[in-house]
Amino acid sequence: MDVLLERQVSEINSGESISTPMLLSTSQQLKAQDFSELVAEVRQLQRRRIGMISVRRQRILRIGEERLKLVLDDAGIRICAIGFSGGFTGAMGMSYQQAVGDTRRALEMSSRLGARGLIVAPGSRGLHTYNHAESVVRDGLYDCLDDALRLRIDMLIPLNAVFGNRTDIFRPRDCSSLDWVESFGSHRIQPMMTLRGATPWSRLPDCWKRCLKNGGMLRISPRCRRTLGGHNLVAEMLSQLTNVAVPVG
């Protein structure tokens, strides 16, 4: 499950803007492997009143981009995040130019599907010196930033491992991962924090609220959801956030 805050458009009344609370929204991972499974899963999502999903690129290619969009649009379901792209340091098996080209293509796909964001795993330091790896990652993200700005797609940078083999994330040396992502200074480069373990709240970094409120995304592992329950987890988050509402479905 993915959790994010969606900013509402302020209303204008007599020339004055009215401040409205942000919405705490959740997204479910799409599991369908083919078109028939997609249709069945979307029906289940509709019955559960789920209006947003996240999906891997491999599933999109397997199902078919146009068919996926047709079914989701017909059901009124939006895409929160598409994963994955990146690997600028070469640690994930692609050269720098291949990784940049792949990320740009993924941004175009995200735009065609109306996704809010694309998960971009920068790649680990590998055999590079720290300074060189950090420079390569920055260059890679900045090389893709114009596309993200033009297409209005957030590039979501994982703060902790996505694949489990630690080749996908870059660990900054002189600051926190969240500070490092924010140092890019663009509203289209945002953090993604993954929450794992059976007792997440005792281990959740204090910066999770900052991650959400500044435009980032929180990904909740299946184990956490099984332990606490999705409803209880969202309720706990709401109790610790101010000026935030839940969409009425």
LINTA-V931593 format. One record per backbone hydrogen bond with DSSP energy under -1.0 kcal/mol. NH is the residue of the N-H (numbers start at 1). CO is the residue of the C=O. E is the energy in kcal/mol with one decimal. If there is no record, write none. Layout:
# LINTA-V931593
NH CO E
NH CO E
This chain:
# LINTA-V931593
2 27 -2.6
3 218 -3.1
4 25 -2.3
6 23 -2.7
13 16 -2.8
16 13 -1.5
18 11 -2.6
22 243 -1.7
23 6 -2.5
24 245 -3.5
25 4 -2.9
27 2 -2.4
28 52 -1.9
30 54 -2.9
38 34 -2.1
39 35 -2.3
40 36 -1.8
41 37 -2.6
42 38 -2.8
43 39 -1.7
44 40 -1.6
45 41 -2.4
46 42 -2.4
47 43 -2.1
48 44 -1.8
49 46 -1.3
50 45 -2.7
53 78 -2.5
54 28 -2.2
55 81 -2.2
57 83 -3.4
60 56 -1.6
61 57 -2.6
62 58 -2.0
63 59 -2.7
64 60 -3.0
68 64 -2.6
69 65 -2.3
70 66 -2.3
71 67 -2.2
72 68 -2.6
73 69 -2.9
74 70 -2.1
75 71 -1.5
77 72 -2.6
78 51 -2.7
80 53 -3.5
82 117 -1.8
83 55 -1.6
85 119 -1.6
87 121 -2.5
89 122 -1.2
90 87 -1.4
93 90 -1.6
99 95 -2.5
100 96 -2.4
101 97 -2.5
102 98 -2.6
103 99 -2.3
104 100 -2.3
105 101 -2.1
106 102 -2.2
107 103 -2.2
108 104 -1.9
109 105 -2.3
110 106 -2.5
111 107 -2.2
112 108 -2.4
113 109 -1.9
114 111 -1.1
115 110 -2.8
116 79 -1.4
117 80 -1.9
118 154 -3.0
119 82 -3.0
120 156 -2.6
121 85 -2.6
123 168 -2.6
124 167 -2.1
128 125 -1.8
133 129 -2.6
134 130 -2.7
135 131 -2.1
136 132 -2.5
137 133 -2.4
138 134 -2.2
139 135 -2.6
140 136 -2.5
141 137 -2.4
142 138 -2.7
143 139 -2.5
148 144 -2.0
149 145 -2.9
150 146 -2.6
151 147 -2.6
152 148 -1.1
153 148 -2.0
154 116 -2.1
155 188 -3.6
156 118 -3.0
157 190 -3.5
159 192 -2.7
180 176 -2.3
181 177 -2.2
182 178 -2.3
183 179 -1.4
184 181 -1.4
185 182 -1.5
189 186 -1.4
190 155 -2.6
192 157 -2.3
193 217 -2.5
195 219 -3.5
203 200 -1.2
204 200 -1.6
208 205 -1.7
211 207 -2.5
212 208 -2.1
213 209 -2.8
214 210 -1.9
215 212 -1.8
216 211 -2.6
217 191 -2.1
218 3 -2.9
219 193 -3.1
220 1 -3.8
221 195 -2.5
225 221 -2.0
226 222 -2.5
227 223 -2.0
228 224 -2.6
229 225 -2.2
233 229 -2.2
234 230 -2.2
235 231 -2.4
236 232 -2.3
237 233 -2.1
238 234 -2.6
239 235 -1.8
240 237 -1.3
245 22 -3.6
